[in-house]
Amino acid sequence: MLKHAFSLPSSRFLWMLLVSCLVLRLVSLALYPLMDTTEARYAEMARIMFETGDWVTPMFDYNVPFWGKPPIFTWLSSIGFNLFGINEFAARVPHLVVGIGVIGLVYLFAKNIFVSTKIGLFSAVLLASTFSFILLSGAVMTDTALTFSITLSMVSFWQAWSGRGKLWGYLFFVGLALGMLSKGPLAVVLIGISLTLWLLPNGRWKRLWEALPWGYGSVLFLLISVPWYAMAEYKTPGFLDYFIVGEHIKRFIVSGWQGDLYGTAHERTRGTIWVYAFISMLPWSPILLWQWIRSIKEGKDTEERSDGLGSFLVLWMLAPLLLFSFSGNILASYTMPCLPPAALLLAHLNQQRPLPSWLYKIGFITPILLIVLVSVLRFDIVHPKSQKAILTVWAQQAAASESDLFFLHKRPFSGQYYSAGKAKQRQGDLTTWLPSQQQPFFIVQSKNASTHYPGWTCSKRGETKKERLLFCAQ
């Protein structure tokens, strides 16, 4: 063990990289706007939840229930709003805290299985310095909570399997329940794929009944997860049919599924998830792949341990990729649950075939990229996909509180969020809405759109690179 420990970067280096990634990400949360479509959409749902006090049903808009996801993502940001007010930091920081929780689980897992605090730290640093992980952890999305849930269940399963106490067995079921509240049955499916493929060989499945507290654990799972599903269906009938059948069957097997009530299907060539995975694991994916190739060349596999750790990590990592290989509707963020086992697998492979410690200094590219990305957005070098700038001008207008606010043609989600739900959409055909307009209004429109509204005198109050804010009065 000591021989391998000396192959690792110094503890000082590891702590510097870990703190750099976490502190920079924490500071960055308030430095750029919530962007369309995902972040602004989910933040607006959380803002409505916070405003209305309805903690059961996330709302796509006022009185429009959102059936597409369970509520943990809205609960997290709503708690942030309650603690810090309605702002970008408050919307994002609870998700980052959950991401840090994932890092903590990876540290604990590696520390126990390798019997080394330093290897635990090394594994945690590999995950924290995976650029997509630290970036997504500070975003208003569903994937961080899902990743925490799966990581909790997988870590707890291994600990329970290894005889480290009954508590871990119960935590396995807690992870399953949190997964149901994070993204639904998908969490259970991903965990099930990993464990089924690992348990079937070598008769491991024979120990399954005694390894976990199935009776009380199942009751715990149901007590945590079922009440919300029952309340959601009671409040808005039709939720279960849409969410279970639509989101988990039709979305998966029907490429370009048109049943989405809230957005657009993300149609991709089947198998694209593997490309996304390689990119998501940067800067470590080339090293992970190289270590794997080294094992194959030596005629060995990742196992090399009697407890089956190597295959456990591989199957944990591959489960989302195998599942989404057959899906026509995917996003790059779907690879996030792969990242904790990827970090652990890289640490495991480094134990078998140590690489020069200086090679891991490539991890400092992550804090550098964070600084560059946030600077680009903060200083408007690349215009962020958000309505914050134009609506900041609107909010400063004396007539803002007494006038309507419209978006011409399309109202972005960030337009809803940064106007506190006041903004409405108006189509380009003026005859459908202008004759009935009674009070003055602001309207956000593209710069090439007409500024002529018959019967109204309009003046420009602000503009961005692509849009113009008008104020119209009779």
N, C-alpha and C positions, 0 to 999 in steps of 0.2 A: 504493500500500500504506500509506504514512504517513497519508494522508487517512482511511482506514478505521481504522487503528490508534488515531487520536485519538478515534474514536467509542466505543471500548471503555472500560469502567470502569478506574480506575487499578490498577496492579499491586498497590499496597498493599491496596486493597479486595479484589482477587481472592485474594490470599494470606490475608487475614483470613477470608474466607468459606470457602476450602478448608480451612484449619487448624481453623476452628470446627467444620465438619462432621465431619472425620476424628477430631479429638480427643474431641469429645463422643460420637461413636459408639463409639470405643475405650473410653472410661470407662464408658459405659452397659452394656457387655457383661456385667458382673458384677452389675448392680444390679437385675435382675428375673429371675424363674425361667424355666426352659425350659417352654414352654407346649404344651398339647395342641392339635391332635394332631401336626402335622408335626414341629415342633422336638423335642419330647420323644421321638417315635418314632425319628427319625433319630439323636438323641443316644444313645438306649438301644442302638441297633444298634452305634454306635461304641464304647460302653462295653463291650458284650459282645465285640466284636472285640479291644479292648485287653486285656480280662480273659483271654480264651481264647487269644490269640495267633494266631487264624485270620484272616489278612489276605487270603484268597481270597474266601470267601463271606460277605457280610453276613448276619447272623442276625436274623430277626424276633423270635425268642425263643430260648432255649437249645435247640439241636438242631432248630430250625425255620428252614430257609434262606429268605432274602428274595430273590426273583427279580425284583422289580419295577424295580430300578434297578442300574446298574453301580456300582462301589465307591468312586469318588473322594470322594463326600461322607462316607463312613465313614472312609476313609483320612485325610482332613483332620482330622476331630474326634479320631480316635484318636491322631494325631500330637500334637494339642493336649493330650490327656490324658497322653501320655508326657512332655511338656515341663512342664506346669503342674499336673498332678494332675487328679482328676475333679471338675470344677466348671463353672459356666456360662461363665466367661471362656474356659477351655480349649476347651470345645466350640465356641465361636463365633469366637474370634480367627483361626483359620486361614482361615475363610470371608471374614472382613473383609480379610485380607491378599490373598486372591485378588481381592476387589473393588477394592482399591487397585491391583492389577496391571492391571485393566481401565482404571482411570482413567489409569494410566501409559501404556498403549497409545494411548488417545485423545489424550493430550497429545503423544506422539511423532508420531502420524499427522497431527494438525492443524499441529504445528510444521513438519513437512516439506512438506505440500501448500500451506500458506499462506506458507511461508518467513518465519515470525514466531514467536518464542518466546512473545510475549504472547498471540497468538491460540491457541497451543497451551495456554497456561495458562487462557485464557478457556474453551476447550472442555472442559478437564478440570474446571473449576469448575462449569460447567453440569451436567455429569454428576454430580459429587459432591453438588451441592445439589438434585438431583432426589430428592424425599423417598423415594419407593419404592425407588430404587436404593440409597441409603445405608442404609435400613432393612433391606432384604433382604440386603445384603452382609454384615451382621452377624448373620444368622440361620443356623441349621443347616438348610440346604436344598440341593437339587441345582442350583438355577437359577443361582447365582453362578458355579460351575465351568463350567456350560454356556455362560454369557454370556462368560466369559473365553476359552473354546475358540473360539467363533464369532468373537469380536472379533480374536483372534490370527490366525485364518485369513483373515478379510476384510482386516485391515490388511496382513498379509503378502502377500496376493494383489495388492493395489494397489501395494505397494512393488516386488514382483517385476515386475508389469506395466509399471511406470514405469522399469524398468531400474536399480534401486538395489542390485543385488547378488544373487548366487545364494543366499545365506543365507536371504533372505526366501522364496524358493521352497520351501526345505526346511521353514521354519517354517510355511508354509501346510499342509503335510501333518502336521506335529506338531500343529497346531490341530485338524485333522480327527480324529487319533487320540485326542487328549485329549477331544474331543467324544464319541467312541465310549465312552470310559471314564467320562464324566460323565453322559450321558443316553441313550447308544446311537445308533442310526441317525438319530434325529431331528435331531441336529446336522448330519449330512451332508446331510440333506434340506433343512434351512433354508438352509445355505450354497449348496446346489445350486440352489434356487429363485432366490435373489438373483443369483447369477452367470449362470445360464442366461438369465434375463430381461434382464440387462444386456449379455450377449455377443451375443445374436441380432441386434439391430439393427446397422446400419452395417457388417456383416461383421466385427465385432470377433472373433468366434469363430475366424477364420482365423489369428489370432496366438496362439491359446491353447496350441498344442503347443510353441511356442518360448518362451513366457513362463514355463513351470514345468518343473522337472526331473521329468517324469512317471516315468521309470524308477526312479531311486534314491529319489525321493520316495515312490512307491508302496511300495517295499520298506520304507522307514522307517515309513510308516503301518502296514503289516502287522506289523512287528517290535514296535511299541509297543502296538498294540491287540489283536491276535489271541491272544497267550499267555494273557491273563486269561480271555477267552471260552472258550478250550479247557480251561483248568484248572477253570473254574466248571462247565462241562458234565460234565467227568470226575468232579468231586467230588459233584455233585448232578444226576444225569441228569434231563432234562426242562426244564432252565433255558432252553435256546435256544427250545424250542417255546413256552413261556409268554411269554418276554420279547419275542421277535421277532413271533410271530403274535398273541398276546394283547394285549400292551401297545402294539404299533405298528400293528396292523391293526384288531382288534376294538374296542379302546378308542377308536380314531379314528372308525370309521364306525358303531358301534352306540351310540346314545344310551342312557344308563343301563345300560351294559354290566355284566353281573352276574358276569363271570368273575374279578373282582378277588379275589385270595386274601387280601389284607392290609388292605383298607379299603373305602371306598364310592366309587362313581362320582360325579363332580361334574357332574351334569346341568344344563346351562344352555341357554337359547335360543340357537340358532345365530346368530352375529354379535355376541354379547355381548362378544367379545374386543376389539371396537373401543371400547366403553364403558370397559372395563378399561384400554385403552391410554391414552385421554385422561386418566383419573384417575392412572394410573401416571406419566405425564410431568409432572404438576404439580410445581412452580408454572409450568413453562415451556410447557405445551401450549397455553394461549391465545395466547401470543406466537408460538409456532411456527405455529399455525393462521392468525393474523393476517398473518404474513409471507408465508405461502403465498397467501393471498387477495390480498395486494398484488401479488404476481407475476402472478396470473391477471388482475387488473384492468388491468395494464399490457400484457397480451397476451404475456407472457413466461412462461418456465417456470423451473425451478430449475437448468437446465443452465448456460447463459450462460458455459460454458467448453468449449474444444475437446476437453479430455481426458475429458469425460463424468462428471466428479466428482459433479455434482448428482444425476443419475439413479442413479449407483452408491450414494449414500447413501440416496436414497429407497427403492430396491428392497431394500437391506439392512434398512432399518427396516420395510418393509411385509411382508417374507417371512413372519414369524411370524403376522401378522394375517391374511394371505391363507390360510395353511395352516389356522389354527384357526378361521377363519370357517365351515368345514364340519364342525367338531368339536362333538359334543354334550357332551363331557367336558372342561372347562377350569377353570383357576384363574387368578386375577389375576396370579400370579407368572409365568405363561407369557409375559407381555409384557416381561420383564426384558431379553431379547436385543435388543429394539427400542431400548432407552434409549441405548446408546453412539452408534448412528448418528443418533438424534434430537438428541443434544447437538451432534454434528458438523454436522448439517444446519442447526441453528439458528445456529451460528457462520458457516456458509457463507452463509446468507441475510442475516445481519447484515453480511457483507462486501459484499453486493450492494446492500442497502438499509439503511444504518445506522439504528438507533434511538437515542434519547437514552440516554446511559450510565446515568443515574439509574434508568431502568426496571429494570435488572438488580439493583437493590438488593432487589427482591422475593425474591431468593435467600436472604436472611437469615431468611425464614420457616421454612426447613428446620431450622437449629439450634434455633430457638425451639420448633418442633413436637417435635423430639427431646427437649428438656428437659421439655415438658409431658407427652408420652407416657410417658417413663420415670418421671417423678414420680408420675403417676397409678397406674402399676403398682407402683412401689417403696413408696409409702405406702398401698397398698391402697384408694385412692379408688374404683377399679373393681377388683373382685376378679379377679386373673389366673386364667386357665383352667389351673390347675396344682395338683398335690398337694404341692408343697414345704412349705407351711405346716403341714399336718396331719402330714406325715411327719417334719418337724423335731421335733415334739412326740413322735412315736413313737420316734425315734432316741435321745431323752433318757431314755426309760424304762429302768429297771434290768433289766426282764424282756425287753427287745427282742431280745437275742441268743439267748435260750433259748426263745422262743415263736414260733409261726407268725404270719404277717401275711396277712390276707385283705381283699379288697374285695368288698362285697356287690353282686351283680348285674353290675357291670362294673368291670374293672381298667383305668384310664386308662394311657396310655403313660408319663405323668409319674409314675404310681404305681410302674411298673416301674423307671424310672430312679432316682428318689429313694430307693427301697428297695434299690438295687443288685441288682435282680432277685429279691429275696426274696418280694415280694408275689404272691399267687395270687388267682384269682377264685373266688368261691363264689356259686352261684345262690340265689334266695330260698327255695326249697323245702328246709327244714332236714333233712327226712328223707333226702335224697340224700347228705348229707355229714356232718351233725353226729353221728350215732351212731358213726361210725368215727373221730372226732376223739379223739386220745389226749392231746395236750399242750396247755397253755394257748395262747390265741391273742388277738391284737389283730385288730379288724375295723373297717374304715372304711365307714360307711354314711350315707345321707341322714338328716337330722334327723327326718323323718317315718316312718322305718322302725322296726319293733318292736325293742326292746332285750331282749326275752325269748328266751333260748336255754335250753330245758329241760335241766336237769341241770347247768347252769353258772351261776356267779355273776358278773355283769358289772358293771363300773364305768366311768364316763366318765373318760377321761384327757385329752381335749382336743376342741376343736371349731373350726370356721370358720363362715362365714356360712351354708353350705349342708350341711356334713357334721359327723359326730361320730366320734370315735375311742373305741372301747370296749376294755377288757381283760377277758377272760373266763377264769376258772379254776374248777376243780371243788372 
